[in-house]
Amino acid sequence: MPRINIEHSTHLPEPEVRKRVAEVMRDVERRFELTGRWDGNRYTFSRAGLDGVAVVEPGRVTVELDLGFLLSPLKGRIKSEIESRLAEGLP
């Protein structure tokens, strides 16, 4: 199963990071038809063939996704989309 790992550093305070990650993930949810929920500083999300988690920590956000066979060809597109959204939303 292909895996995507993304680490994004930020200088913003943790509450602001969490707020902005929520905004980013709403955009990603719409684009890729995901559903997700917060549990503390962990945002878990999924859809058929994809499971992931975004973890907000002081100074960084880590996103990990496991892709199923059918989404494997989209690995690069999914990764670049999330990286782009994080870069825009979290300077």
C-alpha positions in Angstrom: 0.0 0.0 0.0 1.6 3.3 -1.0 2.2 5.8 1.8 2.6 9.6 1.7 4.4 11.4 4.5 4.5 15.1 4.6 6.1 17.4 7.3 5.5 21.1 7.2 7.2 23.5 9.5 5.6 26.8 10.6 6.3 29.6 13.0 2.6 30.2 13.9 1.4 29.4 17.4 -0.3 26.0 17.9 -3.9 27.2 18.2 -3.5 29.2 14.9 -1.9 26.2 13.2 -4.9 24.0 14.2 -7.3 26.5 12.9 -5.5 26.8 9.6 -5.1 23.0 9.2 -8.8 22.7 9.7 -9.3 25.2 6.8 -6.8 23.3 4.6 -8.4 20.0 5.3 -11.9 21.3 4.5 -10.5 22.2 1.0 -8.8 18.8 0.6 -12.0 17.0 1.8 -14.1 18.7 -0.8 -11.5 18.1 -3.6 -10.9 14.4 -2.8 -14.3 13.6 -1.3 -12.9 12.8 2.2 -14.6 12.8 5.6 -12.7 13.6 8.7 -12.9 14.6 12.4 -10.7 16.1 15.1 -9.5 14.2 18.2 -7.4 16.6 20.2 -4.6 17.7 17.8 -5.1 14.8 15.5 -7.3 15.1 12.4 -8.2 11.7 10.9 -9.7 11.5 7.5 -10.7 8.8 5.0 -12.6 7.7 2.0 -12.7 4.5 0.0 -9.0 3.6 -0.7 -7.5 6.3 1.5 -6.8 6.7 5.2 -4.9 9.5 6.8 -4.0 11.6 9.8 -2.8 15.2 10.2 -1.1 15.9 13.5 -0.6 19.4 14.8 2.5 19.8 17.0 4.4 22.9 18.2 6.1 24.3 15.1 5.0 21.7 12.6 2.2 19.6 11.0 2.7 16.0 10.0 0.4 14.4 7.4 0.4 10.7 6.7 -1.8 8.9 4.2 -2.2 5.3 3.1 -3.5 4.9 -0.4 -5.3 1.9 -1.7 -4.5 0.2 -5.0 -6.9 2.3 -7.1 -5.6 5.7 -5.8 -1.9 4.7 -6.2 -1.6 6.4 -9.6 -2.7 9.7 -7.9 -0.1 9.6 -5.2 2.0 12.4 -6.7 -1.1 14.6 -7.3 -2.5 14.1 -3.8 0.9 14.7 -2.2 1.5 17.9 -4.2 -2.0 19.2 -3.5 -1.7 18.8 0.3 1.8 20.3 0.3 0.6 23.2 -1.8 -2.4 23.8 0.5 -0.2 23.6 3.6 2.3 26.1 2.1 -0.5 28.5 1.3 -2.2 28.2 4.6 0.7 27.9 7.0 3.6 30.2 6.3 
